[in-house]
């Protein structure tokens, strides 16, 4: 394995440029897919490498339940400074697993409470809650996908802005944006270097829904007004993995984007542009991360099998 086992832990840094540039220069649909894919793969690879480091670095510790053959010198020598990194990998891996478990639990609790609040209301696509607090968000799964909006929010929007709001939330549900948001949330828990990608996906999913709403309503200004009004009065969504019209984030940039021309749909930017170079850099970093983690796992498996045959 050697030093290559450490590289997937830091290769997420290669995605930082595209996390910023994708928001400005890519259509939000492919940008969301690209950033989510990169974050998910890199998070899995870095977690695999943490497990490998823990196995190699702690196999020789007294009381370790692993087979004695796994502490063979040849196994330990496969990782530089195995004693230090092995012990450091234990709290790091615990932090990763704890963070992911808390995120999943919070995601489930938030959605459960949201569905509980809708009990007794008509089973319609739009659930209107009598609440003096203005809010609106897309609530997936459960018996059916629904749009939750309070009476206070509806009272603050005109008829055209209400259409924009409903079109925006329908776009979130149709594109399953909650899955993208949950994946990047888990990825950020797995590796802090992926935090910029989480913020970028939170923005691009909203921009994706903004553009879809603008096409449905036929007015980019109406959607911009709806966003601005909702941002001034709304408390946002109940959780980071639920999407809404006034989700936290750079709202002025969303409004400015809607007041400008619609983004061009491009399949892949040229390598000879800043954005294209950033895309290829992130893609190469993701492929290298997958290659190094797979190579390290296979190498360790062969070494462990030689030390302690598995048959």
LOVEXKOL-790971 format. One record per residue (C-alpha): residue number from 0; residue in one letter; x, y, z. Coordinates in pm, 1 decimal. Example, Ala and Ser with C-alpha at 12.3 -4.5 7.8 and 13.67 -1.06 7.14 Angstrom:
residues 2
    n  res         u         v         w
    0    A    1230.0    -450.0     780.0
    1    S    1367.0    -106.0     714.0
//
This chain:
residues 311
    n  res         u         v         w
    0    X       0.0       0.0       0.0
    1    X     266.0     247.3     106.8
    2    X     190.3     615.9      96.3
    3    X     -87.9     563.3    -159.4
    4    X    -328.7     461.0     117.2
    5    X    -316.8     819.0     248.5
    6    X    -393.1     991.0     -80.5
    7    X    -773.8     932.8     -85.6
    8    X    -788.5    1121.3     243.9
    9    X    -655.5    1440.5      82.4
   10    X    -760.3    1405.2    -282.1
   11    X   -1094.8    1578.7    -208.9
   12    X    -889.7    1897.7    -219.3
   13    X    -874.5    1850.1    -596.7
   14    X   -1250.6    1913.4    -613.5
   15    X   -1242.5    2253.1    -442.1
   16    X   -1200.7    2454.6    -764.3
   17    X   -1501.3    2293.0    -934.1
   18    X   -1709.6    2331.9    -618.7
   19    X   -1680.0    2706.7    -670.6
   20    X   -1676.0    2728.8   -1047.9
   21    X   -1968.1    2490.7   -1105.9
   22    X   -2201.6    2732.9    -930.4
   23    X   -2116.9    3007.0   -1179.6
   24    X   -2033.9    2838.3   -1507.9
   25    X   -2222.7    2507.0   -1527.4
   26    X   -2592.7    2446.7   -1572.2
   27    X   -2727.2    2354.4   -1227.2
   28    X   -2854.1    2013.2   -1341.6
   29    X   -2519.1    1862.6   -1452.3
   30    X   -2340.9    2057.1   -1178.8
   31    X   -2554.1    1888.6    -912.2
   32    X   -2495.9    1543.0   -1058.7
   33    X   -2120.2    1600.7   -1095.8
   34    X   -2066.7    1740.6    -746.6
   35    X   -2280.5    1474.1    -579.7
   36    X   -2100.8    1194.4    -763.5
   37    X   -1755.7    1331.3    -683.4
   38    X   -1840.8    1383.7    -316.2
   39    X   -1995.8    1037.9    -275.1
   40    X   -1709.4     847.0    -438.9
   41    X   -1439.9    1041.2    -255.8
   42    X   -1616.9     995.0      79.0
   43    X   -1640.2     618.9      27.5
   44    X   -1275.7     596.6     -73.5
   45    X   -1147.7     796.4     222.7
   46    X   -1357.8     586.5     462.3
   47    X   -1220.6     264.0     312.8
   48    X    -867.1     393.4     363.7
   49    X    -939.7     480.6     726.4
   50    X   -1055.1     123.4     782.8
   51    X    -739.8     -13.6     618.3
   52    X    -516.9     210.5     831.0
   53    X    -695.9     101.7    1146.8
   54    X    -659.0    -267.7    1061.4
   55    X    -288.6    -246.1     977.2
   56    X    -192.3      -6.2    1253.3
   57    X    -371.3    -174.4    1542.7
   58    X    -338.0    -546.3    1464.9
   59    X     -33.3    -576.2    1691.3
   60    X    -189.4    -400.4    1991.6
   61    X    -247.4    -620.4    2301.7
   62    X    -602.5    -746.2    2330.6
   63    X    -686.9    -680.5    1966.2
   64    X    -943.0    -939.9    1849.1
   65    X    -786.4    -963.6    1502.4
   66    X    -598.3   -1283.2    1409.1
   67    X    -234.4   -1299.0    1524.4
   68    X    -114.0   -1338.3    1167.3
   69    X    -246.3    -992.4    1084.8
   70    X      27.2    -839.3    1299.0
   71    X     294.3    -997.1    1077.9
   72    X     582.6    -753.2    1010.9
   73    X     517.5    -769.2     637.8
   74    X     161.8    -650.2     696.2
   75    X     267.6    -368.7     926.4
   76    X     544.2    -256.1     693.2
   77    X     287.6    -197.5     418.5
   78    X     196.1     133.5     586.6
   79    X     452.3     397.3     689.2
   80    X     448.1     470.3    1065.2
   81    X     171.9     214.8    1113.4
   82    X     163.4     250.4    1494.5
   83    X      85.2     621.5    1484.2
   84    X    -156.7     628.1    1191.3
   85    X    -333.5     312.7    1308.6
   86    X    -410.9     460.2    1647.9
   87    X    -509.4     793.7    1490.2
   88    X    -743.5     615.3    1249.2
   89    X    -953.7     475.1    1535.2
   90    X   -1097.9     807.2    1663.3
   91    X   -1119.6     936.3    1306.1
   92    X   -1326.2     636.6    1198.7
   93    X   -1543.8     662.5    1509.9
   94    X   -1604.4    1029.4    1429.1
   95    X   -1701.4     939.4    1070.9
   96    X   -1943.9     666.1    1176.5
   97    X   -2091.5     879.9    1454.3
   98    X   -2138.8    1178.4    1225.0
   99    X   -2305.7     970.6     953.3
  100    X   -2531.7     797.0    1207.3
  101    X   -2637.1    1131.6    1356.2
  102    X   -2706.9    1272.6    1010.7
  103    X   -2924.3     975.2     915.1
  104    X   -3106.1     984.8    1248.4
  105    X   -3168.2    1359.5    1222.8
  106    X   -3287.6    1316.7     863.6
  107    X   -3534.0    1049.2     969.6
  108    X   -3657.2    1241.8    1273.6
  109    X   -3711.3    1564.4    1078.7
  110    X   -3908.8    1391.0     806.8
  111    X   -4102.5    1190.3    1063.3
  112    X   -4203.4    1503.5    1251.4
  113    X   -4298.0    1676.2     928.7
  114    X   -4523.8    1386.6     826.7
  115    X   -4669.0    1375.7    1178.4
  116    X   -4764.9    1743.4    1151.3
  117    X   -4967.8    1663.5     838.5
  118    X   -5190.5    1402.7    1002.7
  119    X   -5555.8    1495.0     978.0
  120    X   -5505.8    1714.7     671.4
  121    X   -5651.0    1618.2     331.8
  122    X   -5426.7    1383.8     133.7
  123    X   -5346.1    1636.0    -137.9
  124    X   -5023.7    1732.0    -311.7
  125    X   -5012.2    2066.2    -131.0
  126    X   -5052.7    2062.1     247.9
  127    X   -5141.4    2402.0     390.3
  128    X   -5071.1    2435.1     762.5
  129    X   -5241.7    2710.8     963.7
  130    X   -4929.6    2865.6    1108.6
  131    X   -4829.8    3229.5    1170.9
  132    X   -4470.0    3138.4    1079.8
  133    X   -4402.5    3163.3     702.7
  134    X   -4231.1    2861.8     546.5
  135    X   -4253.3    2626.9     249.0
  136    X   -4059.6    2313.1     162.4
  137    X   -4075.1    1987.5     -32.4
  138    X   -4146.3    1676.3     175.4
  139    X   -4060.0    1350.7      -6.3
  140    X   -4154.7     989.4      69.0
  141    X   -4416.2     887.9     323.0
  142    X   -4751.9     797.9     169.9
  143    X   -4678.8    1045.1    -110.7
  144    X   -4455.5    1339.1    -201.0
  145    X   -4605.9    1661.1     -74.2
  146    X   -4545.9    2034.0     -68.2
  147    X   -4579.2    2185.9     278.0
  148    X   -4662.4    2553.7     304.2
  149    X   -4796.9    2767.7     584.0
  150    X   -5088.7    3009.3     557.2
  151    X   -4852.7    3290.1     657.8
  152    X   -4628.9    3222.2     357.8
  153    X   -4921.9    3212.6     115.6
  154    X   -5050.8    3541.3     256.4
  155    X   -4722.9    3713.6     171.4
  156    X   -4710.4    3601.6    -192.1
  157    X   -4910.4    3714.4    -490.5
  158    X   -5080.4    3470.6    -722.3
  159    X   -4788.0    3453.6    -965.3
  160    X   -4536.5    3415.4    -684.0
  161    X   -4745.9    3130.3    -541.3
  162    X   -4729.4    2953.8    -876.4
  163    X   -4352.8    3002.1    -871.2
  164    X   -4333.0    2859.1    -520.8
  165    X   -4530.9    2545.5    -610.8
  166    X   -4334.7    2497.4    -934.1
  167    X   -4009.3    2531.5    -740.8
  168    X   -4108.0    2268.6    -483.0
  169    X   -4239.2    2031.3    -751.5
  170    X   -3902.9    2055.4    -923.7
  171    X   -3730.8    1953.9    -599.1
  172    X   -3955.4    1650.7    -566.6
  173    X   -3935.5    1548.3    -931.9
  174    X   -3554.3    1559.9    -935.3
  175    X   -3526.5    1390.5    -591.5
  176    X   -3304.0    1667.7    -463.4
  177    X   -3332.2    1537.4    -107.7
  178    X   -3115.9    1241.1    -212.4
  179    X   -2840.6    1468.5    -343.2
  180    X   -2853.2    1674.4     -24.6
  181    X   -2839.1    1368.0     200.0
  182    X   -2547.8    1214.2       7.3
  183    X   -2333.0    1527.5      28.0
  184    X   -2426.2    1570.0     394.8
  185    X   -2297.9    1218.2     463.5
  186    X   -1991.8    1281.9     248.2
  187    X   -1904.1    1591.5     450.8
  188    X   -1932.0    1383.6     768.0
  189    X   -1690.9    1130.7     618.2
  190    X   -1426.2    1382.6     514.1
  191    X   -1420.0    1751.6     618.6
  192    X   -1241.5    1838.2     292.4
  193    X   -1576.6    1773.1     118.9
  194    X   -1758.1    2053.0     302.4
  195    X   -1727.4    2293.6       5.0
  196    X   -1902.6    2037.3    -215.9
  197    X   -2189.0    2011.9      33.2
  198    X   -2239.0    2387.9      20.5
  199    X   -2213.7    2387.4    -358.6
  200    X   -2478.2    2115.7    -399.7
  201    X   -2711.1    2299.1    -161.4
  202    X   -2684.0    2595.9    -397.9
  203    X   -2705.4    2410.2    -731.0
  204    X   -3016.3    2214.9    -628.5
  205    X   -3190.4    2542.2    -550.2
  206    X   -3074.2    2693.0    -878.7
  207    X   -3199.7    2384.0   -1061.5
  208    X   -3542.1    2426.6    -904.1
  209    X   -3533.5    2801.9    -973.9
  210    X   -3477.6    2744.9   -1346.1
  211    X   -3747.1    2477.3   -1361.1
  212    X   -3992.3    2711.7   -1188.5
  213    X   -3903.9    2994.8   -1427.5
  214    X   -3981.5    2771.0   -1725.8
  215    X   -4312.9    2661.7   -1572.8
  216    X   -4427.7    3010.5   -1475.7
  217    X   -4286.4    3176.2   -1785.3
  218    X   -4131.7    3462.1   -1587.9
  219    X   -3786.9    3467.8   -1433.6
  220    X   -3871.8    3791.1   -1252.0
  221    X   -4172.7    3631.3   -1081.8
  222    X   -3954.2    3353.6    -943.6
  223    X   -3693.9    3607.9    -832.0
  224    X   -3962.1    3807.3    -649.9
  225    X   -4094.9    3492.2    -483.7
  226    X   -3745.5    3398.5    -365.3
  227    X   -3677.4    3746.6    -235.3
  228    X   -4006.0    3767.0     -48.2
  229    X   -3969.1    3419.7      99.6
  230    X   -3612.6    3493.0     207.6
  231    X   -3719.0    3804.6     395.9
  232    X   -3992.2    3635.3     595.8
  233    X   -3917.8    3261.3     601.9
  234    X   -3743.6    3055.7     868.3
  235    X   -3622.9    2810.5     604.4
  236    X   -3660.5    2434.4     595.8
  237    X   -3670.8    2211.2     905.0
  238    X   -3355.0    2022.7     802.4
  239    X   -3054.2    2053.3     568.0
  240    X   -3166.4    1751.2     363.6
  241    X   -3505.1    1903.5     281.3
  242    X   -3522.3    2158.3       1.0
  243    X   -3729.9    2474.4      -6.8
  244    X   -3777.8    2804.3    -185.8
  245    X   -3595.9    3000.7      83.6
  246    X   -3335.2    2740.5     177.5
  247    X   -3026.0    2880.3     352.9
  248    X   -2752.7    2991.8     118.5
  249    X   -2644.5    3274.1    -114.1
  250    X   -2993.3    3401.7    -195.3
  251    X   -2872.9    3727.7    -357.9
  252    X   -2680.4    3520.4    -613.7
  253    X   -2990.8    3316.7    -692.5
  254    X   -3194.3    3630.0    -746.4
  255    X   -2920.1    3784.9    -959.9
  256    X   -2901.0    3467.7   -1171.8
  257    X   -3276.1    3477.4   -1234.2
  258    X   -3264.3    3841.9   -1336.2
  259    X   -3006.6    3751.5   -1600.0
  260    X   -3033.4    3521.3   -1904.0
  261    X   -3098.9    3149.5   -1848.6
  262    X   -2787.6    2931.8   -1820.7
  263    X   -2674.1    2751.0   -2133.1
  264    X   -2699.8    2374.3   -2126.0
  265    X   -2356.3    2237.8   -2208.2
  266    X   -2261.4    1872.6   -2215.5
  267    X   -1900.9    1918.0   -2100.2
  268    X   -1684.3    2231.3   -2083.3
  269    X   -1369.1    2248.2   -2289.2
  270    X   -1044.8    2151.7   -2118.6
  271    X    -897.6    2481.2   -2234.1
  272    X   -1118.4    2683.6   -1999.3
  273    X   -1085.2    2738.8   -1626.6
  274    X   -1408.2    2553.0   -1559.8
  275    X   -1315.7    2266.6   -1790.8
  276    X    -977.3    2230.0   -1622.7
  277    X   -1146.2    2225.6   -1282.2
  278    X   -1394.8    1959.8   -1398.8
  279    X   -1119.2    1737.3   -1532.7
  280    X    -909.7    1790.9   -1219.7
  281    X   -1198.1    1684.4    -995.5
  282    X   -1273.6    1389.0   -1221.9
  283    X    -909.7    1280.7   -1220.9
  284    X    -894.9    1318.8    -842.7
  285    X   -1204.3    1102.4    -806.2
  286    X   -1066.1     831.4   -1035.8
  287    X    -730.1     834.2    -858.5
  288    X    -902.0     815.0    -521.2
  289    X   -1101.0     512.7    -633.4
  290    X    -792.0     351.2    -785.1
  291    X    -570.6     405.9    -479.6
  292    X    -831.8     284.5    -231.5
  293    X    -909.2     -24.6    -440.7
  294    X    -538.8     -98.9    -486.3
  295    X    -472.8     -57.5    -112.8
  296    X    -765.6    -281.3     -21.5
  297    X    -654.2    -551.8    -264.1
  298    X    -293.0    -531.9    -145.2
  299    X    -396.7    -562.2     217.1
  300    X    -628.4    -852.4     136.7
  301    X    -342.3   -1040.0     -31.9
  302    X    -104.5    -969.8     256.0
  303    X    -356.6   -1079.1     517.0
  304    X    -438.8   -1391.5     320.0
  305    X     -70.3   -1478.3     303.3
  306    X     -31.6   -1419.3     676.9
  307    X    -353.4   -1599.0     772.9
  308    X    -503.9   -1809.8     494.2
  309    X    -878.4   -1762.6     475.2
  310    X    -960.6   -2124.2     385.6
//
